[in-house]
Amino acid sequence: MDTAALWAAVEEVAPRAAVMSAAALVVSLVPEDEDSAEVAMRAALTNRYATVRPFLALLGETSVLGAAPVGARVLAGVRRLRALARRRVKDKPLRPRQVDDKLVPPAWRKAVYANPGLPAGSVDRDAYVVCVLEQLHRAPQRRDVFASPSHRWSDPRARLLDGKEWDAVCEDILAGLSLDMPVEEHPGGRGRRRSPSRSSRTAGRS
């Protein structure tokens, strides 16, 4: 159907001006994306910058926090926040190359990179700081970042036995788990036993 025929069909329902007006209203009301509520919440969290700013120096200098390899980027980002807090962004706007883009998830990108009150191409320092702190807040729950001393948030790897301590108890532990092969061979043996079963299931479905 060409454009003229399409409009002729539409105008049988309502005048073109009314349709165009309704379409404009829909565009103004429909969210920009499916996660618009998340985006708006992150923008609102930016206003908490003044609350968290006094703690940035402490977070940057503390030796209490450590990180597993997967959390090293988050912790490095946190340690750079103190310097960002001292920056006079009104005189010298923050540029994208001066922050770690990988610490900015989709829900934060608009607040960090598209603040209409800042010069084009600049980064909202306050939004970036709160964004990184949100990553820090979540990281201990995944054990990417840990705190010591702490029972709940400590490094779980620190509790693993090694050396003489492991040698003293390994036989009892392996016997209790019914492992009669060397530890190094066990994962490989498990993988070899799984492979035929997967093939058999595939053959059965075929």
C-alpha positions, 0 to 999 in steps of 0.5 A, spaced: 500 500 500 502 506 498 502 512 502 496 516 499 492 509 500 494 508 507 492 515 509 486 515 505 484 509 509 486 512 516 482 518 514 476 514 514 477 513 521 479 520 523 482 527 520 489 527 519 490 532 523 487 529 529 492 522 527 498 526 527 496 530 534 495 523 537 502 520 534 505 526 537 502 525 544 504 518 544 511 520 542 512 524 548 509 519 553 512 513 551 519 512 555 525 512 551 527 505 552 524 499 556 529 501 562 527 508 563 525 507 570 532 504 572 535 510 568 531 515 572 532 512 578 540 512 577 539 520 575 536 521 582 541 517 585 546 522 583 543 527 588 547 523 593 554 525 591 554 530 597 552 525 602 558 520 599 563 525 598 566 525 605 567 518 605 571 517 598 578 519 601 577 513 606 575 508 601 581 510 597 586 509 602 583 503 606 587 497 606 581 493 609 578 492 602 581 487 597 579 484 590 579 477 587 581 478 579 574 479 577 573 485 582 580 488 581 577 493 576 571 496 581 576 496 586 581 500 582 575 505 580 574 506 587 581 508 589 581 513 583 574 517 586 578 521 591 582 525 585 575 526 582 572 529 588 578 534 588 577 536 581 574 543 579 569 540 574 566 547 573 572 549 570 575 543 567 570 538 565 571 531 566 572 527 559 570 520 557 577 518 557 578 520 564 574 515 567 573 507 566 567 506 561 567 499 563 564 501 570 558 504 567 553 499 566 547 501 561 542 504 566 547 509 568 550 511 561 545 517 560 546 520 567 554 519 566 554 521 559 548 525 557 547 530 562 544 536 559 546 541 564 554 540 562 558 541 556 557 536 550 562 530 550 563 531 558 562 526 563 557 528 570 563 527 575 557 526 580 553 521 577 560 517 575 562 517 582 555 514 585 555 509 579 562 506 581 560 506 589 554 502 586 558 497 583 562 497 590 556 496 594 554 489 589 561 487 589 562 483 596 555 480 594 558 476 589 565 475 592 568 480 587 571 485 593 572 483 600 573 486 606 578 483 612 577 482 617 570 480 616 566 473 617 561 475 612 565 479 607 572 476 607 576 473 602 573 465 601 579 463 598 583 465 605 580 459 608 582 454 603 587 449 606 594 449 603 601 446 604 602 442 611 595 444 613 592 440 607 596 434 607 594 433 614 587 432 613 587 431 605 586 423 606 580 424 611 577 429 607 577 425 600 575 419 604 569 422 606 567 425 599 568 418 596 574 420 592 579 415 591 583 418 585 588 424 586 585 431 586 588 433 580 585 427 576 578 428 579 575 434 575 578 430 568 574 424 570 568 427 572 568 430 565 569 424 561 564 420 565 559 426 563 561 426 555 558 419 554 551 420 557 550 427 553 551 423 547 547 418 549 541 423 550 542 426 544 542 419 540 536 417 544 532 424 542 535 423 534 
